[in-house]
């Protein structure tokens, strides 16, 4: 039912963290496949993706990529982002009753400081982006990135939280966001 798609470039550790958070979805049969779009990684990103059974692509066309997805719904994520407990049920509930795209709630425990949030637009994939394959196919164009595809209007909010990739990177670096 669900295809996960991520773009990466030298995100070996972040990719491993995100993939481990998705295991519950695979166990429950919700995640059909995971596609990793590589943008010239020189680290072990390909080994991590291969060990997890992901498709690892170094060349792609967005229109063909969306068509090749096995799931009826696509979940676009940044490497390092971690959907928190309850994410599988939230996605299943959403797709059962709603056809609109959706994003996760930002984690209450991983928010940017107040002054960093002022006047700042959220990155298109910061809270993930769940979209039907049909809608993604209609919007996909050659040369698009996942962030371009995620710039949609009419987005609903799922009742599950996600730790954004920037928070995971900041924690790994031992810094405050």
C-alpha positions, 0 to 999 in steps of 0.5 A: 500500500505504501512506497517510501521515497528518499533522496540522499547524498552522503547520508549513511547514518541518517538513512540507517536511522530512518529505515530502522524507524520504518521497520514497524510499517514493513512488519505490518505489511503497510510498507511495500517498497523503499526507494532511495534516490542517490545524488552522488554519495561517496559513503556507505549509503548504497550498502545501507539501502541494499542491506535493508532491501531498498531500491537504490537509484543513481539515475531516475526520472520523476515521472517514471519513478512515481509510475514504478512505485509499488504502493498506491500511496507515497511517503516522501521523507528526508534521510534522518527523519524518524516517524514516531510510534503510532505512525503506521496507524495514522497513515492507514487511517488517513488513506482509508478515509481521506484522499488528500496529501498529508504531513506528520506533526512535528515532534513536540520534543524536537522543535527549533528555538522560538526565534529560529521559527519566526518568519521561517518557512518549513522545508517541504519534506521537514514533516514528510509528505504523504500523497497518493500515487495518482496525485503524484503521477499527475504532478510529477515532471521530469527534472523534479526533486522530491521537495518540488513534488511535496510543494502541494496545497491542501495538506492535512496533518496526521495524528502522529509525530515525526522527528525532523532530519535536522533535529537528528543531525543536530543531536548527532553533532552534539549541538542544540538546533 
